[in-house]
Amino acid sequence: MVTIGTLFDPAAAATQVMVVLRGTSVDLAPGSSEKVTLEVACAEMRDDQPGADDSFQVRATQASTSVMKLLRSARFPSEPFRIQQFAIWTLIENPTASGYARLGSGIGFGGSGPSSEGLDTIASLLTSAGIDPAKYRALQ
């Protein structure tokens, strides 16, 4: 079982660490390997996006307590990916409102940081997860 909040460290130091958004069951025989597609988000704003040829290793520890609370909250799965990604970066990186990496409307960089409405949604999402949004610079 690959559980929610599992962290994957990239083989390439410049590539982003990834965090699992939704758990997935994988059956493996001893000594075998399997290619699996997981629902993940980036745990680092500024590192390179992974490509198809990147490899990852499961980290021994899971995401922080606050990230786990967010991922397990009832509202998180229903939010658009952009909001999910910006909320994770809020907890991990604590950027200012203008300090987010740019994120396109699809997966990938390009677009923009969160709008003021997006920041309000993130603050509400954190509150619903039992996380105080006032601790985070972009939400003050």
Backbone torsions as a table, in degrees:
resi	resn	phi	psi	omega
1	MET	NA	126.3	171.6
2	VAL	-96.0	110.8	-172.4
3	THR	-90.0	157.7	175.3
4	ILE	-55.1	138.7	179.3
5	GLY	86.0	-2.7	175.5
6	THR	-62.6	136.6	178.1
7	LEU	-104.5	139.8	176.8
8	PHE	-117.7	121.4	177.4
9	ASP	-90.3	132.6	-179.6
10	PRO	-77.6	153.3	174.3
11	ALA	-68.5	-35.8	179.4
12	ALA	-88.6	123.1	-175.7
13	ALA	-59.4	-28.2	-177.2
14	ALA	-82.5	-6.9	-177.6
15	THR	-90.7	148.5	-177.8
16	GLN	-66.4	144.5	167.0
17	VAL	-71.3	143.1	-179.5
18	MET	-114.4	147.3	178.1
19	VAL	-122.3	134.5	-177.6
20	VAL	-77.2	127.2	-179.3
21	LEU	-87.3	-32.9	-179.4
22	ARG	-138.7	133.7	-179.0
23	GLY	-66.3	153.4	-179.4
24	THR	-142.1	138.5	177.3
25	SER	-92.1	133.0	179.7
26	VAL	-132.5	124.6	177.0
27	ASP	-95.0	122.7	179.3
28	LEU	-129.2	137.9	172.0
29	ALA	-82.0	153.5	178.8
30	PRO	-53.3	132.6	177.3
31	GLY	78.4	1.0	-178.9
32	SER	-95.6	169.0	175.5
33	SER	-133.1	160.6	-176.9
34	GLU	-148.2	138.3	174.0
35	LYS	-89.0	124.4	-174.7
36	VAL	-130.8	139.0	173.5
37	THR	-97.2	126.0	-178.4
38	LEU	-118.5	152.9	172.7
39	GLU	-85.1	112.4	-175.0
40	VAL	-132.8	165.5	171.3
41	ALA	-132.9	163.3	179.3
42	CYS	-81.1	135.8	179.2
43	ALA	-97.4	-0.7	179.6
44	GLU	-137.4	127.1	-175.3
45	MET	-71.9	-37.3	-166.7
46	ARG	-100.1	-12.6	-180.0
47	ASP	-76.7	168.3	-177.3
48	ASP	-67.4	147.4	173.2
49	GLN	-70.7	144.9	176.4
50	PRO	-71.7	151.2	175.8
51	GLY	-112.2	178.4	-177.2
52	ALA	-61.8	-27.3	-177.4
53	ASP	-93.0	-2.1	-179.9
54	ASP	-71.8	148.4	175.1
55	SER	-120.6	154.4	-175.5
56	PHE	-135.9	157.1	176.3
57	GLN	-126.7	141.0	178.9
58	VAL	-66.6	130.2	176.6
59	ARG	-79.0	146.8	-178.2
60	ALA	-67.5	-25.6	-179.8
61	THR	-110.0	155.3	177.4
62	GLN	-91.1	179.8	177.3
63	ALA	-59.4	163.7	-179.0
64	SER	-61.9	165.0	-179.9
65	THR	-57.3	-43.9	-178.5
66	SER	-66.1	-41.3	178.1
67	VAL	-64.7	-40.5	178.4
68	MET	-62.6	-41.4	177.5
69	LYS	-60.3	-42.7	179.3
70	LEU	-63.4	-51.2	-177.4
71	LEU	-61.1	-32.1	-177.8
72	ARG	-89.4	-5.3	-177.9
73	SER	-68.1	151.3	-176.9
74	ALA	-63.8	-32.7	-175.4
75	ARG	-82.6	-26.8	-171.4
76	PHE	-53.7	-48.9	-176.2
77	PRO	-61.7	-24.1	-176.7
78	SER	-87.5	-7.4	179.7
79	GLU	-80.9	150.9	175.4
80	PRO	-61.5	154.1	-177.6
81	PHE	-55.5	-41.1	179.7
82	ARG	-54.7	-46.6	179.7
83	ILE	-64.7	-43.3	177.9
84	GLN	-57.8	-48.4	-177.6
85	GLN	-63.5	-46.9	-179.8
86	PHE	-64.8	-35.1	178.0
87	ALA	-65.4	-41.8	177.7
88	ILE	-63.1	-46.4	178.3
89	TRP	-62.6	-34.5	177.4
90	THR	-58.0	-46.7	-177.9
91	LEU	-71.2	-39.8	-174.3
92	ILE	-83.7	-44.3	-171.9
93	GLU	-100.6	-23.5	-178.7
94	ASN	51.0	54.8	179.7
95	PRO	-75.9	165.9	168.5
96	THR	-74.1	171.3	-179.4
97	ALA	-58.7	-32.4	179.6
98	SER	-98.2	5.0	-174.9
99	GLY	-97.2	5.7	179.7
100	TYR	-74.8	149.2	168.9
101	ALA	-66.0	151.4	-180.0
102	ARG	-78.7	139.5	-178.1
103	LEU	-133.1	128.6	179.4
104	GLY	-73.4	176.1	-180.0
105	SER	-73.6	-24.9	171.5
106	GLY	-96.5	-167.7	177.0
107	ILE	-76.9	131.0	178.2
108	GLY	128.9	166.8	178.7
109	PHE	-83.4	166.9	-176.8
110	GLY	140.2	-106.1	174.3
111	GLY	-6.0	-118.3	-170.6
112	SER	-151.1	175.5	170.0
113	GLY	-80.1	-175.4	-179.4
114	PRO	-69.9	144.2	174.3
115	SER	-73.3	173.5	177.1
116	SER	-63.6	-36.0	176.2
117	GLU	-66.9	-38.1	176.3
118	GLY	-62.2	-41.1	177.8
119	LEU	-64.0	-39.2	176.1
120	ASP	-62.2	-40.7	178.4
121	THR	-64.2	-42.1	178.5
122	ILE	-62.3	-44.0	178.8
123	ALA	-60.3	-43.5	178.9
124	SER	-65.6	-40.1	178.3
125	LEU	-62.5	-44.9	178.2
126	LEU	-62.3	-44.0	179.1
127	THR	-58.9	-44.2	-179.8
128	SER	-66.3	-22.4	177.3
129	ALA	-89.2	0.7	-179.6
130	GLY	81.0	26.2	-179.8
131	ILE	-114.6	130.7	-178.8
132	ASP	-75.1	111.3	-178.6
133	PRO	-68.1	-19.6	-178.5
134	ALA	-65.9	-15.0	178.8
135	LYS	-76.5	-10.2	-171.7
136	TYR	-113.2	128.4	-170.8
137	ARG	-55.4	-41.8	-177.3
138	ALA	-67.9	-19.7	-173.4
139	LEU	-105.6	5.4	-178.6
140	GLN	-84.6	NA	NA
